[in-house]
Amino acid sequence: MALSTLERLRRKIGDRSAIRRETSTADGLSTNFKLKLSPVNATPVPQVWLDDTLLTEGVDYSVNYEDGVIIFSNAPTVNQKLVFQYYAVVWTDVDLQDYLDQYSDHVNISAAHVLLSWAADAARLAKRETLSGGGGLGAVTKDTSVAARELRNTAKALMDWEIEYGDTLGSQVPADGLTEIPWTEAAFEEIESQRFIREN
């Protein structure tokens, strides 16, 4: 079965659904907790732990999948530890479709611009970490700035491919080779892991 243009773009930028794990501490008042990424995949179902006890969706909490919000039936007690585990992608379909619309469904050019935007976000995070002293972990700034550089390099490779072969191949790039960018998800996970360590 042929992939849609949107699926080809998502595959090209290496943004596959992956498991995310976040923690928070209850303030005793809040019932809504916004996850870092949205939309959240419905399968497998997101899991929530309260002080190491696995809760039940539909009984203890509900999920706004589109906006990535966990809604508790009752506010957890102050200082209770919350753990959220769910699957999500970094870029929504709406975001990626906007890039495709801007660049007339050219997958390579759209992918390059998505990666450049991703690089800009990583560079901003690196600058913020540098200005705040690296968050106490010197690796945070380094990892983030390396990710930004690698994203820009991959974007340039995609643009170079399009310039060299675009007239004859257009966006019909073979399924192997440049369509797989294995480091992007790993780089994002490393950034998230460093942030998780720093915040806890």
HUJOSUL-V700231 format. One record per backbone hydrogen bond with DSSP energy under -0.5 kcal/mol. NH is the residue of the N-H (numbers start at 1). CO is the residue of the C=O. If there is no record, write none. Layout:
NH|CO ; NH|CO
This chain:
8|4 ; 9|5 ; 10|6 ; 11|7 ; 12|8 ; 13|9 ; 14|10 ; 14|11 ; 15|10 ; 16|14 ; 18|88 ; 20|86 ; 22|84 ; 24|82 ; 26|80 ; 33|70 ; 35|68 ; 39|65 ; 40|65 ; 41|87 ; 47|85 ; 49|83 ; 50|53 ; 51|49 ; 51|81 ; 53|50 ; 54|52 ; 55|48 ; 57|55 ; 58|61 ; 59|56 ; 60|56 ; 61|56 ; 62|71 ; 64|69 ; 65|63 ; 68|64 ; 69|64 ; 70|33 ; 71|62 ; 71|69 ; 72|31 ; 72|70 ; 73|60 ; 76|30 ; 79|26 ; 80|77 ; 82|24 ; 83|49 ; 84|22 ; 85|47 ; 86|20 ; 88|18 ; 89|39 ; 96|92 ; 97|93 ; 98|94 ; 99|95 ; 100|96 ; 101|97 ; 102|98 ; 103|99 ; 104|101 ; 105|100 ; 106|103 ; 107|105 ; 110|106 ; 111|107 ; 112|108 ; 113|109 ; 114|110 ; 115|111 ; 116|112 ; 117|113 ; 118|114 ; 119|115 ; 120|116 ; 121|117 ; 122|118 ; 123|119 ; 124|120 ; 125|121 ; 126|122 ; 127|123 ; 128|124 ; 129|125 ; 130|126 ; 131|127 ; 132|128 ; 133|130 ; 134|129 ; 135|132 ; 136|133 ; 137|134 ; 140|137 ; 141|137 ; 142|138 ; 143|139 ; 144|140 ; 145|141 ; 146|142 ; 147|143 ; 148|144 ; 149|145 ; 150|146 ; 151|147 ; 152|148 ; 153|149 ; 154|150 ; 155|151 ; 156|152 ; 157|153 ; 158|154 ; 159|155 ; 160|156 ; 161|157 ; 162|158 ; 163|159 ; 164|160 ; 165|161 ; 166|162 ; 168|165 ; 169|165 ; 170|165 ; 170|166 ; 172|169 ; 173|171 ; 179|176 ; 180|177 ; 181|11 ; 181|179 ; 182|180 ; 184|181 ; 185|181 ; 186|182 ; 187|183 ; 188|184 ; 189|185 ; 190|186 ; 191|187 ; 192|188 ; 193|189 ; 194|190 ; 195|191 ; 196|192 ; 197|193 ; 198|194 ; 199|195 ; 200|196 ; 200|197
